[in-house]
Amino acid sequence: MAVAQLAYNLGNSLIEAVNVLGSLFYGVILGIFLVAFYRKRVGGHAVFVSAVVIEIGVVVLGILIQKKIVGLSFLWLNVIGAAGVVILSEILNPILCRRVPSSPPPRK
């Protein structure tokens, strides 16, 4: 019943309601896949942290859009999520990358 009540307030049709709910998550998932396929040097820790941060931002922005505080279409949440994960993971990678110090060569 809670999902039905939420879907009732999301849009004019069930298709629009599914798209509104999906736009909260699909962009971030796309961003994770884009980093995995095209940015091989970015570490998993940076991608995970950026995905969590961007997902929180997308949900907050989605709430602001639903309350008509921000005049943006919900479809833009996909673009913001995907681009946000790619950009933030590139920024966080040098900060969060864990380098294992190489051991010195053995003495003879």
MDAnalysis code that builds the backbone (N, CA, C; Angstrom):
import MDAnalysis as mda
import numpy as np

u = mda.Universe.empty(324, n_residues=108, atom_resindex=np.repeat(np.arange(108), 3), trajectory=True)
u.add_TopologyAttr("name", ["N", "CA", "C"] * 108)
u.add_TopologyAttr("resid", np.arange(1, 109))
u.add_TopologyAttr("resname", ["MET", "ALA", "VAL", "ALA", "GLN", "LEU", "ALA", "TYR", "ASN", "LEU", "GLY", "ASN", "SER", "LEU", "ILE", "GLU", "ALA", "VAL", "ASN", "VAL", "LEU", "GLY", "SER", "LEU", "PHE", "TYR", "GLY", "VAL", "ILE", "LEU", "GLY", "ILE", "PHE", "LEU", "VAL", "ALA", "PHE", "TYR", "ARG", "LYS", "ARG", "VAL", "GLY", "GLY", "HIS", "ALA", "VAL", "PHE", "VAL", "SER", "ALA", "VAL", "VAL", "ILE", "GLU", "ILE", "GLY", "VAL", "VAL", "VAL", "LEU", "GLY", "ILE", "LEU", "ILE", "GLN", "LYS", "LYS", "ILE", "VAL", "GLY", "LEU", "SER", "PHE", "LEU", "TRP", "LEU", "ASN", "VAL", "ILE", "GLY", "ALA", "ALA", "GLY", "VAL", "VAL", "ILE", "LEU", "SER", "GLU", "ILE", "LEU", "ASN", "PRO", "ILE", "LEU", "CYS", "ARG", "ARG", "VAL", "PRO", "SER", "SER", "PRO", "PRO", "PRO", "ARG", "LYS"])
u.atoms.positions = np.array([
    [0.820, -1.187, 0.000],
    [0.000, 0.000, 0.000],
    [0.866, 1.253, 0.000],
    [2.022, 1.167, 0.634],
    [2.905, 2.336, 0.668],
    [3.419, 2.656, -0.733],
    [3.756, 1.630, -1.501],
    [4.227, 1.848, -2.869],
    [3.112, 2.427, -3.727],
    [1.898, 1.964, -3.531],
    [0.763, 2.490, -4.289],
    [0.529, 3.959, -3.965],
    [0.649, 4.323, -2.705],
    [0.482, 5.724, -2.320],
    [1.593, 6.592, -2.901],
    [2.806, 6.067, -2.890],
    [3.922, 6.809, -3.470],
    [3.742, 6.960, -4.973],
    [3.340, 5.886, -5.651],
    [3.154, 5.928, -7.101],
    [1.992, 6.843, -7.489],
    [1.016, 6.976, -6.622],
    [-0.122, 7.847, -6.908],
    [0.320, 9.305, -7.025],
    [1.315, 9.690, -6.242],
    [1.763, 11.080, -6.238],
    [2.905, 11.348, -7.224],
    [3.348, 10.350, -7.961],
    [4.517, 10.531, -8.815],
    [4.202, 11.084, -10.198],
    [3.108, 10.774, -10.755],
    [2.855, 11.250, -12.111],
    [1.466, 10.931, -12.579],
    [1.266, 11.137, -13.875],
    [-0.052, 10.949, -14.467],
    [-0.330, 9.511, -14.857],
    [0.707, 8.709, -15.054],
    [0.515, 7.339, -15.481],
    [1.534, 6.443, -14.795],
    [1.320, 5.150, -14.925],
    [2.233, 4.192, -14.332],
    [3.594, 4.238, -15.021],
    [3.607, 4.470, -16.309],
    [4.871, 4.554, -17.040],
    [5.696, 5.732, -16.531],
    [5.060, 6.858, -16.315],
    [5.775, 8.018, -15.788],
    [6.249, 7.762, -14.363],
    [5.462, 7.069, -13.567],
    [5.870, 6.749, -12.198],
    [7.098, 5.841, -12.186],
    [7.126, 4.852, -13.080],
    [8.286, 3.960, -13.180],
    [9.515, 4.748, -13.630],
    [9.342, 5.661, -14.568],
    [10.463, 6.464, -15.036],
    [10.979, 7.406, -13.948],
    [10.096, 7.965, -13.153],
    [10.523, 8.846, -12.063],
    [11.324, 8.056, -11.038],
    [10.829, 6.891, -10.641],
    [11.565, 6.069, -9.678],
    [12.879, 5.559, -10.265],
    [12.857, 5.164, -11.527],
    [14.072, 4.666, -12.159],
    [15.123, 5.731, -12.333],
    [14.713, 6.962, -12.585],
    [15.691, 8.029, -12.796],
    [16.479, 8.340, -11.532],
    [15.988, 7.909, -10.381],
    [16.740, 8.104, -9.143],
    [17.946, 7.178, -9.065],
    [17.914, 6.036, -9.752],
    [18.970, 5.034, -9.610],
    [19.724, 4.728, -10.898],
    [19.068, 4.835, -12.057],
    [19.671, 4.389, -13.309],
    [20.908, 5.190, -13.699],
    [20.912, 6.474, -13.431],
    [22.058, 7.303, -13.801],
    [23.313, 6.911, -13.053],
    [23.175, 6.651, -11.755],
    [24.328, 6.254, -10.946],
    [24.849, 4.889, -11.401],
    [23.937, 3.976, -11.695],
    [24.359, 2.659, -12.174],
    [25.076, 2.784, -13.518],
    [24.565, 3.616, -14.404],
    [25.233, 3.854, -15.679],
    [26.614, 4.450, -15.463],
    [26.741, 5.379, -14.526],
    [28.040, 5.979, -14.230],
    [29.041, 4.956, -13.741],
    [28.600, 4.010, -12.914],
    [29.491, 2.953, -12.433],
    [29.981, 2.104, -13.600],
    [29.090, 1.739, -14.496],
    [29.489, 0.945, -15.660],
    [30.409, 1.725, -16.594],
    [30.151, 3.022, -16.778],
    [31.023, 3.822, -17.633],
    [32.439, 3.886, -17.078],
    [32.557, 4.056, -15.770],
    [33.890, 4.077, -15.156],
    [34.551, 2.709, -15.290],
    [33.785, 1.647, -15.095],
    [34.364, 0.301, -15.174],
    [34.859, -0.028, -16.578],
    [34.158, 0.431, -17.600],
    [34.537, 0.085, -18.968],
    [35.582, 1.023, -19.563],
    [35.501, 2.315, -19.249],
    [36.334, 3.279, -19.947],
    [37.432, 3.910, -19.104],
    [37.387, 3.775, -17.793],
    [38.393, 4.369, -16.905],
    [39.008, 3.273, -16.063],
    [39.826, 2.450, -16.658],
    [40.376, 1.266, -15.994],
    [41.265, 1.624, -14.805],
    [41.880, 2.790, -14.820],
    [42.815, 3.134, -13.757],
    [42.131, 3.638, -12.486],
    [40.839, 3.888, -12.544],
    [40.117, 4.363, -11.362],
    [39.818, 3.173, -10.467],
    [40.145, 3.306, -9.188],
    [39.963, 2.213, -8.242],
    [38.524, 2.050, -7.792],
    [38.241, 0.879, -7.280],
    [36.894, 0.559, -6.837],
    [36.447, 1.372, -5.637],
    [37.387, 1.700, -4.761],
    [37.031, 2.477, -3.570],
    [36.536, 3.871, -3.967],
    [37.210, 4.498, -4.913],
    [36.797, 5.820, -5.379],
    [35.441, 5.768, -6.067],
    [35.195, 4.717, -6.832],
    [33.905, 4.584, -7.524],
    [32.782, 4.362, -6.517],
    [33.035, 3.541, -5.501],
    [32.002, 3.276, -4.490],
    [31.641, 4.546, -3.724],
    [32.646, 5.279, -3.279],
    [32.385, 6.500, -2.514],
    [31.662, 7.520, -3.387],
    [32.103, 7.676, -4.628],
    [31.438, 8.641, -5.502],
    [30.006, 8.225, -5.821],
    [29.753, 6.919, -5.979],
    [28.386, 6.458, -6.249],
    [27.467, 6.740, -5.066],
    [27.953, 6.535, -3.851],
    [27.124, 6.806, -2.669],
    [26.845, 8.298, -2.547],
    [27.878, 9.122, -2.729],
    [27.701, 10.576, -2.606],
    [26.754, 11.102, -3.679],
    [26.945, 10.676, -4.908],
    [26.093, 11.153, -5.997],
    [24.668, 10.640, -5.841],
    [24.489, 9.416, -5.362],
    [23.133, 8.888, -5.157],
    [22.379, 9.721, -4.118],
    [23.057, 10.093, -3.045],
    [22.422, 10.955, -2.041],
    [22.041, 12.292, -2.671],
    [22.940, 12.847, -3.474],
    [22.637, 14.107, -4.152],
    [21.485, 13.996, -5.127],
    [21.413, 12.890, -5.862],
    [20.331, 12.690, -6.830],
    [18.988, 12.545, -6.104],
    [18.976, 11.828, -4.991],
    [17.726, 11.673, -4.237],
    [17.266, 13.020, -3.680],
    [18.191, 13.804, -3.148],
    [17.833, 15.131, -2.637],
    [17.325, 16.012, -3.775],
    [18.008, 15.972, -4.908],
    [17.557, 16.759, -6.052],
    [16.200, 16.278, -6.554],
    [15.967, 14.970, -6.525],
    [14.658, 14.435, -6.920],
    [13.544, 14.919, -6.012],
    [13.824, 14.999, -4.720],
    [12.825, 15.524, -3.779],
    [12.558, 16.995, -4.068],
    [13.609, 17.755, -4.345],
    [13.435, 19.181, -4.658],
    [12.654, 19.377, -5.955],
    [12.862, 18.482, -6.911],
    [12.104, 18.560, -8.165],
    [10.640, 18.229, -7.914],
    [10.385, 17.202, -7.101],
    [9.006, 16.795, -6.840],
    [8.239, 17.880, -6.080],
    [8.922, 18.596, -5.202],
    [8.275, 19.671, -4.450],
    [8.248, 20.984, -5.222],
    [8.740, 20.951, -6.467],
    [8.757, 22.089, -7.382],
    [9.601, 23.251, -6.860],
    [10.646, 22.920, -6.113],
    [11.601, 23.933, -5.661],
    [12.633, 24.170, -6.764],
    [12.989, 23.106, -7.470],
    [13.920, 23.192, -8.588],
    [13.137, 22.907, -9.865],
    [13.254, 23.788, -10.837],
    [12.536, 23.626, -12.098],
    [13.335, 22.818, -13.098],
    [13.396, 21.511, -12.879],
    [14.182, 20.617, -13.717],
    [13.340, 19.373, -13.970],
    [13.491, 18.775, -15.133],
    [12.770, 17.544, -15.424],
    [13.445, 16.378, -14.718],
    [12.653, 15.387, -14.328],
    [13.210, 14.232, -13.627],
    [14.148, 13.420, -14.520],
    [14.025, 13.550, -15.826],
    [14.897, 12.817, -16.739],
    [16.350, 13.286, -16.663],
    [16.562, 14.517, -16.220],
    [17.919, 15.029, -16.069],
    [18.664, 14.344, -14.919],
    [17.949, 13.681, -14.029],
    [18.609, 12.981, -12.926],
    [19.496, 11.850, -13.444],
    [19.125, 11.243, -14.575],
    [19.963, 10.207, -15.178],
    [21.298, 10.777, -15.630],
    [21.263, 11.910, -16.299],
    [22.484, 12.538, -16.794],
    [23.353, 13.007, -15.636],
    [22.726, 13.630, -14.648],
    [23.463, 14.130, -13.490],
    [24.109, 12.978, -12.726],
    [23.387, 11.873, -12.561],
    [23.938, 10.724, -11.853],
    [25.107, 10.093, -12.575],
    [24.975, 9.889, -13.875],
    [26.048, 9.248, -14.640],
    [27.283, 10.138, -14.713],
    [27.090, 11.397, -15.064],
    [28.230, 12.312, -15.165],
    [28.858, 12.557, -13.797],
    [28.026, 12.639, -12.766],
    [28.544, 12.880, -11.425],
    [29.438, 11.761, -10.940],
    [29.055, 10.519, -11.178],
    [29.877, 9.378, -10.749],
    [31.198, 9.365, -11.500],
    [31.168, 9.605, -12.809],
    [32.398, 9.587, -13.597],
    [33.345, 10.698, -13.140],
    [32.826, 11.899, -12.981],
    [33.670, 13.039, -12.616],
    [34.182, 12.919, -11.186],
    [33.300, 12.580, -10.249],
    [33.721, 12.504, -8.852],
    [34.683, 11.338, -8.615],
    [34.501, 10.237, -9.312],
    [35.441, 9.124, -9.132],
    [36.816, 9.478, -9.683],
    [36.876, 10.261, -10.755],
    [38.164, 10.731, -11.262],
    [38.835, 11.672, -10.266],
    [38.043, 12.504, -9.598],
    [38.599, 13.435, -8.610],
    [39.059, 12.701, -7.360],
    [38.268, 11.728, -6.908],
    [38.586, 11.023, -5.669],
    [39.652, 9.949, -5.825],
    [39.905, 9.490, -7.033],
    [40.850, 8.394, -7.223],
    [42.251, 8.699, -6.692],
    [42.840, 9.856, -6.995],
    [44.177, 10.099, -6.442],
    [44.177, 10.230, -4.919],
    [43.071, 10.675, -4.355],
    [42.992, 10.855, -2.903],
    [42.812, 9.513, -2.205],
    [41.974, 8.655, -2.762],
    [41.614, 7.411, -2.089],
    [42.399, 6.198, -2.551],
    [43.255, 6.347, -3.558],
    [43.954, 5.165, -4.029],
    [44.970, 4.727, -2.980],
    [45.002, 3.447, -2.755],
    [45.903, 2.882, -1.756],
    [47.082, 2.253, -2.479],
    [48.197, 2.847, -2.293],
    [49.404, 2.317, -2.919],
    [50.131, 1.448, -1.913],
    [50.445, 0.257, -2.346],
    [51.207, -0.660, -1.500],
    [52.677, -0.341, -1.742],
    [53.413, -0.003, -0.664],
    [54.820, 0.319, -0.889],
    [55.570, -0.917, -1.377],
    [56.379, -0.687, -2.367],
    [57.130, -1.818, -2.915],
    [58.253, -2.187, -1.953],
    [58.483, -3.457, -1.847],
    [59.540, -3.913, -0.950],
    [60.889, -3.708, -1.611],
    [61.900, -3.417, -0.823],
    [63.229, -3.206, -1.427],
    [63.746, -4.520, -2.000],
    [64.630, -4.421, -2.973],
    [65.172, -5.647, -3.552],
    [65.974, -6.421, -2.516],
    [65.991, -7.737, -2.635],
    [66.716, -8.549, -1.650],
    [68.225, -8.286, -1.710],
    [68.863, -8.319, -0.540],
    [70.318, -8.101, -0.468],
    [71.051, -9.374, -0.818],
    [72.192, -9.203, -1.419],
    [72.998, -10.359, -1.798],
    [74.143, -10.555, -0.846],
])
